[in-house]
Amino acid sequence: MGSPLLAIFSVLPVVNAATCVIAAAVIGVCAFLSRVFGHIPSWMSIPPIMMSGYMVPESVIFSSGFTVVGISLIFCQSLIYLLRRAMLQRDWKPDDKNLVLRVINIAEFSFSLVSAISVIVQAVVPVQQNVLYTFFDYVEVEQSTITHETAAACWWLGEAVHWILNFIVESRSLQLSIIRRYRSYKIKFLFVVIGIICGLIGMFVKPTLPAPKASVMMYFHITNFCWWASTVSFFVCYFVQSWQAAILLDHLGIRSFVFGTLSASKFFPSEAPSESGAETTHNA
């Protein structure tokens, strides 16, 4: 890789972390503005994410902010895919090219792209302004709401499969197993489990319509909490991935803005140990 490409890789951890911070800021600001301008009922403690940016002025912040987040995720996940592929190449032996892991790595990257594109679709296509009444079966669901909610479902499914495949590759690859030496691996695994469980609850907890208003409101609060928890959990995983990207850069001998100056050579389990026999450890 030439020096310009190395420079692009060196900013990956920072861009990945900044993307998560932007996403958190956009959601927080939009949720605050939706309450300030009275765009949500008073009985809502926290607005649903889809209702956090469906009316002006928060819709402008939501649309532009999550478009940037989606594009940034595509950029970061593309570089992550290349880094993981480079690590997988170190596992190759003359009689074993790790075809299964290479296919899983490609599939993981594909699902991460699906989730990133789904974020952009949600940003560009907001729900209808009377979306709240669709929960009570008072008005018909418009096409914009269907598109937005379909994109949200694709986002969650893409995230869930992406992170599951992520753990499969990291556990089966001898080189990528270095990530398991760090606390960040357990943290990421924990939040993936939280995100998947909360998302499943949000999708399968459904009221029987027509239903009493109190029943629908209870369903509304439960699913709203679950989707918030799932969204936060998956973005926490991306934030943790910032440190893991720095670890991969470090072991590939690329300077990063997280670990600073990197050593010229690293010991890998599949290679002969260095003369000193020592291995540098990090706490990420």
C-alpha positions as CSV (number, residue, x, y, z in Angstrom):
1,M,0.0,0.0,0.0
2,G,1.3,3.4,-0.9
3,S,1.7,6.3,1.6
4,P,-1.5,8.1,0.6
5,L,-3.5,4.9,1.3
6,L,-1.7,4.4,4.5
7,A,-2.6,7.9,5.5
8,I,-6.3,7.0,4.9
9,F,-6.0,3.9,7.0
10,S,-4.4,5.9,9.8
11,V,-7.4,8.0,10.4
12,L,-9.8,5.1,10.4
13,P,-10.1,4.7,14.2
14,V,-10.8,8.5,14.6
15,V,-13.4,8.6,11.8
16,N,-15.1,5.5,13.2
17,A,-15.3,7.0,16.7
18,A,-16.4,10.4,15.3
19,T,-19.2,8.8,13.3
20,C,-20.7,7.3,16.5
21,V,-20.4,10.6,18.3
22,I,-22.2,12.4,15.5
23,A,-24.9,9.7,15.5
24,A,-25.4,10.2,19.3
25,A,-25.4,14.0,19.0
26,V,-28.0,13.9,16.2
27,I,-30.3,11.6,18.0
28,G,-30.0,13.5,21.3
29,V,-30.5,17.0,19.7
30,C,-33.4,15.8,17.6
31,A,-35.1,14.2,20.6
32,F,-34.6,17.4,22.6
33,L,-36.0,19.6,19.9
34,S,-39.0,17.4,19.3
35,R,-40.0,17.9,22.9
36,V,-39.2,21.6,23.0
37,F,-41.3,22.4,19.9
38,G,-44.2,20.2,21.0
39,H,-43.9,17.7,18.2
40,I,-44.5,14.7,20.6
41,P,-47.3,14.2,23.1
42,S,-46.6,15.2,26.7
43,W,-47.0,11.6,27.9
44,M,-44.0,10.5,25.9
45,S,-40.9,10.6,28.1
46,I,-38.6,9.9,25.1
47,P,-39.8,10.2,21.5
48,P,-39.3,7.2,19.2
49,I,-36.3,7.6,17.0
50,M,-38.4,7.8,13.9
51,M,-40.4,10.7,15.5
52,S,-37.2,12.5,16.5
53,G,-36.6,13.9,13.1
54,Y,-39.8,13.9,11.1
55,M,-40.8,17.6,11.5
56,V,-38.9,20.9,10.9
57,P,-36.5,22.0,12.4
58,E,-35.2,18.7,13.8
59,S,-35.9,17.0,10.5
60,V,-33.1,19.0,8.9
61,I,-30.6,17.9,11.5
62,F,-31.8,14.3,11.4
63,S,-31.7,14.1,7.6
64,S,-28.3,15.7,7.1
65,G,-26.7,14.1,10.2
66,F,-27.7,10.5,9.5
67,T,-26.7,10.9,5.8
68,V,-23.2,11.8,7.0
69,V,-23.3,8.9,9.5
70,G,-24.4,6.4,6.7
71,I,-21.7,7.6,4.3
72,S,-19.1,7.5,7.1
73,L,-20.1,3.9,8.0
74,I,-19.6,2.8,4.4
75,F,-16.1,4.4,4.4
76,C,-15.1,2.9,7.8
77,Q,-16.5,-0.6,7.1
78,S,-14.8,-0.7,3.7
79,L,-11.4,-0.1,5.4
80,I,-12.2,-2.5,8.2
81,Y,-13.0,-5.2,5.5
82,L,-9.6,-4.6,3.9
83,L,-7.8,-4.7,7.2
84,R,-9.5,-8.0,8.2
85,R,-8.8,-9.4,4.8
86,A,-5.1,-8.5,5.2
87,M,-5.1,-10.3,8.6
88,L,-6.8,-13.4,7.1
89,Q,-4.1,-13.6,4.5
90,R,-1.6,-14.2,7.3
91,D,-3.5,-17.4,8.2
92,W,-3.1,-18.8,4.7
93,K,-1.1,-22.0,4.3
94,P,-0.2,-23.8,1.0
95,D,-2.9,-26.4,1.6
96,D,-5.5,-24.1,3.3
97,K,-6.5,-20.7,1.8
98,N,-9.2,-20.1,4.5
99,L,-11.9,-19.9,1.8
100,V,-14.7,-20.2,4.4
101,L,-13.4,-17.3,6.5
102,R,-12.9,-15.2,3.4
103,V,-16.5,-15.8,2.3
104,I,-17.7,-15.0,5.8
105,N,-15.7,-11.8,5.8
106,I,-17.2,-10.7,2.5
107,A,-20.7,-11.6,3.8
108,E,-20.0,-9.5,6.9
109,F,-19.0,-6.6,4.9
110,S,-22.1,-6.9,2.6
111,F,-24.4,-6.8,5.6
112,S,-22.6,-3.9,7.1
113,L,-23.2,-2.0,3.8
114,V,-26.9,-3.0,3.9
115,S,-27.2,-1.5,7.4
116,A,-25.3,1.7,6.4
117,I,-27.4,2.2,3.3
118,S,-30.5,1.6,5.4
119,V,-29.4,4.5,7.7
120,I,-29.2,6.8,4.7
121,V,-32.7,5.7,3.5
122,Q,-34.2,6.5,6.9
123,A,-32.5,9.9,6.9
124,V,-33.8,10.8,3.4
125,V,-37.3,9.3,3.8
126,P,-39.0,10.5,7.0
127,V,-42.2,9.0,8.4
128,Q,-45.6,10.8,7.8
129,Q,-46.4,13.7,10.2
130,N,-49.4,11.9,11.7
131,V,-47.5,8.7,12.2
132,L,-48.5,8.5,15.9
133,Y,-52.2,7.9,14.9
134,T,-51.2,4.8,12.8
135,F,-50.4,3.1,16.1
136,F,-54.0,3.5,17.2
137,D,-55.3,2.5,13.7
138,Y,-56.9,5.9,13.2
139,V,-55.2,6.7,9.8
140,E,-53.7,4.7,7.0
141,V,-50.0,4.2,6.8
142,E,-48.4,6.1,4.0
143,Q,-45.7,4.9,1.6
144,S,-43.1,7.1,3.2
145,T,-43.7,5.5,6.6
146,I,-43.6,2.0,5.1
147,T,-40.3,2.8,3.4
148,H,-38.8,4.3,6.6
149,E,-39.9,1.4,8.8
150,T,-38.7,-1.2,6.2
151,A,-35.3,0.6,6.1
152,A,-35.2,0.5,9.9
153,A,-35.9,-3.3,9.8
154,C,-33.2,-3.8,7.2
155,W,-30.8,-1.7,9.4
156,W,-31.4,-3.9,12.4
157,L,-31.2,-7.2,10.5
158,G,-28.0,-6.0,8.7
159,E,-26.5,-5.0,12.1
160,A,-27.4,-8.3,13.8
161,V,-26.0,-10.5,11.0
162,H,-23.0,-8.3,10.6
163,W,-21.9,-8.5,14.2
164,I,-22.7,-12.3,14.4
165,L,-20.4,-12.9,11.4
166,N,-17.9,-10.6,12.9
167,F,-17.5,-12.8,16.0
168,I,-17.3,-15.9,13.9
169,V,-14.4,-14.6,11.9
170,E,-12.6,-13.3,15.0
171,S,-13.0,-16.6,16.8
172,R,-11.9,-18.8,13.9
173,S,-9.0,-16.8,12.5
174,L,-5.7,-17.3,14.2
175,Q,-4.6,-13.7,13.4
176,L,-7.8,-11.9,14.2
177,S,-8.0,-13.8,17.6
178,I,-5.6,-11.1,18.9
179,I,-8.7,-9.0,19.4
180,R,-9.9,-11.4,22.0
181,R,-7.0,-10.5,24.2
182,Y,-8.6,-7.1,24.9
183,R,-11.4,-6.1,27.1
184,S,-13.1,-4.4,24.2
185,Y,-13.9,-7.8,22.7
186,K,-16.1,-8.7,25.7
187,I,-17.7,-5.2,25.7
188,K,-18.6,-5.5,22.1
189,F,-20.0,-9.0,22.5
190,L,-22.1,-7.8,25.5
191,F,-23.7,-4.9,23.5
192,V,-24.3,-7.1,20.5
193,V,-26.3,-9.5,22.7
194,I,-28.3,-6.5,24.2
195,G,-29.0,-5.1,20.7
196,I,-30.2,-8.4,19.3
197,I,-32.4,-9.2,22.3
198,C,-34.0,-5.8,22.5
199,G,-34.6,-5.7,18.7
200,L,-36.3,-9.1,18.8
201,I,-38.6,-7.9,21.6
202,G,-39.4,-4.8,19.7
203,M,-40.4,-6.8,16.6
204,F,-42.4,-9.6,18.2
205,V,-44.2,-7.7,20.9
206,K,-47.4,-6.6,19.1
207,P,-50.8,-5.6,20.3
208,T,-54.0,-7.1,18.9
209,L,-55.7,-4.4,16.9
210,P,-58.2,-2.9,17.4
211,A,-57.1,-2.8,21.0
212,P,-57.7,-0.5,24.0
213,K,-55.8,2.7,24.0
214,A,-53.9,1.8,27.2
215,S,-52.8,-1.5,25.7
216,V,-51.4,0.2,22.6
217,M,-49.6,2.8,24.7
218,M,-48.0,0.1,26.8
219,Y,-46.9,-1.6,23.6
220,F,-45.6,1.8,22.3
221,H,-43.5,2.4,25.4
222,I,-42.0,-1.2,25.4
223,T,-41.0,-1.2,21.7
224,N,-39.7,2.4,22.0
225,F,-37.4,1.4,24.8
226,C,-36.3,-1.7,23.0
227,W,-35.5,0.1,19.8
228,W,-33.6,2.8,21.6
229,A,-31.6,0.2,23.5
230,S,-30.9,-1.7,20.3
231,T,-29.8,1.4,18.5
232,V,-27.5,2.6,21.3
233,S,-26.0,-0.9,21.7
234,F,-25.1,-1.3,18.0
235,F,-23.5,2.2,17.9
236,V,-21.5,1.4,21.0
237,C,-20.2,-1.7,19.1
238,Y,-19.0,0.7,16.3
239,F,-17.4,2.9,18.9
240,V,-15.5,-0.1,20.4
241,Q,-14.5,-1.1,16.9
242,S,-12.5,2.1,16.8
243,W,-10.0,0.6,19.2
244,Q,-10.1,-2.7,17.5
245,A,-9.3,-1.0,14.2
246,A,-6.3,0.6,15.8
247,I,-5.2,-2.8,17.1
248,L,-5.3,-4.2,13.5
249,L,-3.4,-1.2,12.2
250,D,-0.9,-1.7,14.9
251,H,-0.3,-5.3,14.1
252,L,-0.1,-4.6,10.4
253,G,2.6,-1.9,11.1
254,I,0.5,1.1,10.1
255,R,0.7,4.3,12.2
256,S,-2.6,5.3,13.7
257,F,-3.8,8.3,15.6
258,V,-4.9,6.1,18.5
259,F,-1.8,4.2,19.4
260,G,0.8,6.7,18.0
261,T,4.1,5.4,16.9
262,L,4.0,1.8,16.0
263,S,6.6,-0.9,16.2
264,A,8.2,-2.1,12.9
265,S,7.4,-5.8,13.5
266,K,4.8,-7.7,15.5
267,F,4.7,-11.3,16.7
268,F,1.8,-13.4,15.2
269,P,0.8,-16.8,16.5
270,S,1.4,-18.4,13.1
271,E,4.9,-16.9,12.8
272,A,8.2,-17.7,14.6
273,P,8.7,-15.6,17.8
274,S,11.1,-12.7,17.7
275,E,14.5,-13.0,19.4
276,S,13.4,-11.3,22.5
277,G,10.4,-13.6,22.7
278,A,8.4,-10.7,24.2
279,E,5.1,-9.5,22.9
280,T,3.8,-6.1,23.5
281,T,0.4,-6.0,25.2
282,H,-2.2,-3.3,25.1
283,N,-5.3,-2.6,27.1
284,A,-8.1,-1.4,24.8
